[in-house]
Amino acid sequence: MLLYPSVNKLQEKTDSRYSLCILTAKRARDIIEGKPILTEDESERPVSQAAKEVAEDLITYSRPEGLE
């Protein structure tokens, strides 16, 4: 269960829960593949680490125009 950052706080960073899920999952895969961790606080789980990076605005996304 993810306690920090809260899902409500994370959802403010994206336009939908789906976007949040995709963003976090893609970043977690990057971490598993060995890409560098962007925060100083390392977590045991890649998904938790990815969520922390999203909460700290280290990972963002942009929706291509015309796909709204």
Contacts in CASP RR format, 6 or more apart in sequence:
PFRMAT RR
TARGET T0000
AUTHOR 0000-0000-0000
METHOD contacts of the structure
MODEL  1
MLLYPSVNKLQEKTDSRYSLCILTAKRARDIIEGKPILTEDESERPVSQA
AKEVAEDLITYSRPEGLE
2 47 0 8 1.000
2 48 0 8 1.000
2 51 0 8 1.000
4 52 0 8 1.000
5 51 0 8 1.000
5 52 0 8 1.000
5 54 0 8 1.000
5 55 0 8 1.000
7 20 0 8 1.000
9 55 0 8 1.000
10 20 0 8 1.000
10 24 0 8 1.000
10 51 0 8 1.000
10 54 0 8 1.000
10 55 0 8 1.000
11 17 0 8 1.000
11 20 0 8 1.000
13 20 0 8 1.000
13 54 0 8 1.000
13 55 0 8 1.000
13 57 0 8 1.000
13 60 0 8 1.000
14 20 0 8 1.000
14 23 0 8 1.000
14 61 0 8 1.000
15 63 0 8 1.000
19 61 0 8 1.000
19 63 0 8 1.000
20 54 0 8 1.000
23 50 0 8 1.000
23 54 0 8 1.000
23 59 0 8 1.000
23 61 0 8 1.000
24 47 0 8 1.000
24 50 0 8 1.000
24 51 0 8 1.000
24 54 0 8 1.000
25 47 0 8 1.000
25 50 0 8 1.000
27 50 0 8 1.000
27 53 0 8 1.000
27 54 0 8 1.000
27 59 0 8 1.000
28 46 0 8 1.000
28 47 0 8 1.000
28 49 0 8 1.000
28 50 0 8 1.000
29 46 0 8 1.000
31 37 0 8 1.000
31 46 0 8 1.000
31 49 0 8 1.000
31 50 0 8 1.000
32 46 0 8 1.000
37 49 0 8 1.000
37 53 0 8 1.000
38 53 0 8 1.000
38 56 0 8 1.000
38 58 0 8 1.000
38 59 0 8 1.000
39 49 0 8 1.000
39 52 0 8 1.000
39 53 0 8 1.000
39 56 0 8 1.000
39 58 0 8 1.000
41 52 0 8 1.000
42 49 0 8 1.000
43 49 0 8 1.000
43 52 0 8 1.000
50 59 0 8 1.000
53 59 0 8 1.000
END
